[in-house]
Amino acid sequence: MTRQKLDAQRIVVKVGTSTLIHSNGKVNLQAIDQLCYTLTGLVNEGKQVVLVSSGAIGVGMGQLGLHARPEAIPAQQALAAIGQSGLMAVYQQRFALYGQRISQILLTHDVLEYPTSRKNALNTFERLLEWGVIPIVNENDTVAVDEMDHHTKFGDNDQLSAIVASIVDADLLIMLSDIDGFFDKNPRKYPDAKLFERITQIDEEILEAAGGKGSKFGTGGMTTKLKAAQKMLENDKMMVLANGADPAIIFDLMKGEARGTLFAKEEK
């Protein structure tokens, strides 16, 4: 089955921790390799790509052999400091294999609240994209004390990805998660759950179908993904929520194959 081809020049891809980290806490090298291959392919086609990547705390947990996410903020921040460098090292190695240049941008919400720093961030994004470089974005967890499991600033990388997409005026946000798309109820509990192939507006029925948190390594639940989709729809842009087990699914999505859930207004 096919739907409209996704006509997008500037694309933000958000990848969740569940895609990057195995359930045992080890880095999913195959998924990262496929992600780097796929995003490089998009750039080679002339697309401009921004990657919003979760996984720093998950990588840190794996490196220290921790099986449960600590609740204390200092411990989470320390894990992020360990994991962020490890995650970027893997990205650097795999992207280099395909000849793709990358950069790192760590953000906090206050940077985007003030006009001067917001403009500086935008200028950096614009120049990197002009150069064909993929910016890899994450929240600066080691200093963002209102992030993670407590009072929120960005709240999670679902929201961060929508904010970044808005800042850079992206045509499309592709959100890769550990679920096949948005369902009318939790498909893990209800075998008869039905996938929404396309959602044109976020109404009460859609909000009621949203569930809670996902994997033990991540923070974002379905509600945060709907909020991100709402932001894209308000800006008259598109978002796709799809399963990131094989990140090469992005190629199928771009061709218009009906994979995941497309959030987009009605075609005119």
C-alpha positions in Angstrom: 0.0 0.0 0.0 1.2 3.5 -0.8 0.3 7.0 0.2 1.6 10.4 -0.9 5.3 10.6 -1.6 6.9 12.7 1.2 8.1 15.8 -0.7 10.6 17.1 1.9 13.9 18.9 1.4 14.8 19.6 5.0 14.2 16.7 7.3 14.6 16.2 11.1 15.0 12.6 12.2 14.5 11.8 15.9 15.7 8.4 17.0 14.7 7.0 20.4 16.8 5.2 22.9 14.9 2.0 22.3 16.3 2.0 18.7 19.9 2.7 19.8 20.2 0.5 22.9 19.4 -3.2 23.2 17.2 -4.3 26.1 20.4 -5.6 27.8 21.9 -2.1 27.8 24.4 -2.7 25.0 24.6 -0.3 22.0 22.7 -1.6 19.0 25.5 -1.2 16.5 23.5 -2.7 13.6 20.7 -0.1 14.1 23.2 2.8 14.3 25.0 1.6 11.2 21.7 1.4 9.3 20.8 4.9 10.6 24.1 6.4 9.5 23.8 4.7 6.1 20.3 5.9 5.5 20.9 9.5 6.6 24.0 9.6 4.4 21.9 8.4 1.6 19.4 11.2 2.1 22.2 13.8 2.1 23.6 12.3 -1.1 20.2 12.8 -2.7 20.4 16.5 -1.9 18.4 16.5 1.3 19.3 18.5 4.4 19.2 16.3 7.5 19.2 17.0 11.2 19.4 14.1 13.7 18.0 14.4 17.2 19.4 11.5 19.1 18.5 10.1 22.4 20.6 7.4 24.0 23.3 9.2 26.1 22.0 8.0 29.4 21.3 4.5 28.0 24.9 4.3 26.7 26.2 5.4 30.1 24.1 2.8 31.8 25.5 0.1 29.5 29.0 1.2 30.1 28.6 1.0 33.8 26.6 -2.2 33.7 23.5 -0.6 35.3 20.1 -2.2 34.6 17.9 0.4 36.1 17.8 4.1 35.4 18.8 6.0 38.6 16.3 8.5 40.0 18.8 10.9 41.4 19.5 13.9 39.0 23.3 13.9 39.7 23.5 10.2 38.7 21.6 10.8 35.5 23.7 13.8 34.6 26.9 11.8 35.2 25.6 8.9 33.1 24.8 11.4 30.3 28.3 12.8 30.5 29.7 9.3 30.1 27.3 8.2 27.5 27.2 11.3 25.3 30.9 11.0 24.4 30.6 7.2 23.8 27.5 7.7 21.6 29.2 10.4 19.5 32.3 8.2 19.1 30.1 5.5 17.6 28.3 8.0 15.3 31.6 9.5 14.2 33.0 6.1 13.3 30.0 4.9 11.4 29.2 8.1 9.5 32.9 8.3 8.5 32.6 4.9 6.9 30.1 6.4 4.5 32.0 9.7 4.0 29.4 11.8 5.9 30.5 14.7 8.0 28.7 15.3 11.3 28.6 17.8 14.1 27.3 18.0 17.6 24.9 20.5 19.0 23.9 20.3 22.7 21.0 22.6 23.6 19.1 23.8 26.7 15.7 25.4 26.5 16.9 28.8 27.7 19.2 29.0 24.7 16.2 29.1 22.5 14.2 31.4 24.7 16.4 34.4 24.2 16.5 36.1 20.7 20.3 36.5 20.4 21.2 32.9 21.4 18.3 31.6 19.4 19.6 33.4 16.3 23.1 32.1 16.9 21.8 28.6 17.2 19.8 29.0 14.0 22.8 30.5 12.2 24.9 27.4 13.2 22.2 25.0 11.9 21.9 26.9 8.6 25.7 26.9 7.9 26.1 23.3 8.8 23.2 22.3 6.5 24.6 24.5 3.7 27.9 22.5 4.0 26.1 19.2 3.9 27.0 18.4 7.5 24.5 16.5 9.7 24.0 18.2 13.0 23.4 15.6 15.8 21.3 17.3 18.5 20.6 16.4 22.1 19.7 18.2 25.3 22.7 19.2 27.3 21.7 16.8 30.1 24.6 17.5 32.4 23.4 21.1 33.0 19.6 20.9 32.2 18.4 20.1 35.8 14.8 20.4 34.8 15.1 17.6 32.2 14.7 13.9 32.5 12.3 12.4 35.2 11.6 15.7 37.0 10.2 19.1 36.2 10.7 19.6 32.5 12.3 22.2 30.2 12.3 20.5 26.8 10.9 17.6 28.7 12.2 14.9 26.4 13.7 14.5 22.9 10.3 14.2 21.3 9.6 17.8 22.2 13.2 18.8 21.4 12.9 17.3 17.9 9.7 19.3 17.2 11.3 22.5 18.5 14.4 21.9 16.3 12.1 21.2 13.3 10.3 24.5 13.9 13.6 26.5 14.3 15.1 25.2 11.1 11.8 25.2 9.3 11.9 21.5 8.4 9.4 20.1 6.0 9.2 16.8 7.8 9.9 15.2 11.2 10.5 11.5 11.2 10.2 10.0 14.6 11.7 6.5 15.0 10.5 4.6 18.1 9.9 1.1 19.3 6.3 1.0 18.0 4.9 0.7 14.5 3.0 3.9 14.7 0.0 5.4 16.5 -2.8 2.9 17.4 -6.3 3.4 18.8 -5.1 1.5 21.9 -2.0 -0.1 23.2 -1.0 -2.8 20.7 1.2 -4.5 23.4 -1.9 -5.2 25.4 -4.6 -5.5 22.8 -4.0 -7.7 19.7 -7.0 -6.0 18.0 -5.4 -2.5 18.2 -5.7 -0.7 14.9 -3.0 1.5 13.4 -3.9 5.0 12.2 -2.3 5.4 8.8 -2.9 9.1 8.7 -4.0 11.7 11.2 -4.9 15.2 10.1 -5.6 16.7 13.5 -5.1 15.9 17.1 -8.5 15.7 18.8 -9.8 14.3 22.1 -10.2 10.8 20.6 -6.6 10.8 19.6 -5.4 12.1 22.9 -7.4 9.5 24.8 -5.7 6.7 22.8 -2.2 7.8 23.9 -0.5 5.6 26.4 2.3 6.0 29.0 6.1 5.7 29.0 8.0 3.3 26.7 11.2 1.4 27.5 13.1 1.6 30.7 15.9 3.5 29.0 13.8 6.2 27.5 11.6 9.0 28.9 9.1 9.7 26.1 5.6 8.2 25.9 3.0 8.4 23.2 1.6 11.7 24.6 4.8 13.5 24.0 4.9 12.2 20.4 1.4 13.6 19.9 2.5 17.0 21.2 5.3 16.9 18.7 2.9 16.0 15.9 0.6 18.8 17.0 3.4 21.3 16.7 4.3 20.1 13.2 0.6 20.3 12.1 0.3 23.8 13.5 3.2 24.8 11.4 1.6 23.1 8.4 4.4 20.6 8.3 4.4 16.8 8.4 5.5 14.1 10.9 5.8 10.4 10.6 5.9 8.0 13.6 7.4 4.7 12.6 9.3 1.7 14.0 13.0 2.3 14.1 14.1 -1.3 14.5 15.4 -1.0 10.9 16.2 2.7 10.3 16.3 2.0 6.6 12.5 2.3 6.8 13.1 6.0 6.2 13.7 5.2 2.5 10.3 3.5 2.3 8.6 6.4 4.1 10.1 8.9 1.7 8.9 6.9 -1.3 5.4 7.0 0.1 5.0 3.5 1.4 2.3 3.3 4.1 4.5 2.5 7.0 3.9 4.0 10.4 1.5 6.9 11.0 1.6 10.1 8.9 0.6 13.3 10.6 -0.3 15.7 7.9 -3.2 18.0 7.0 -5.5 17.0 4.2 -4.1 17.3 0.7 -5.5 20.3 -1.1 
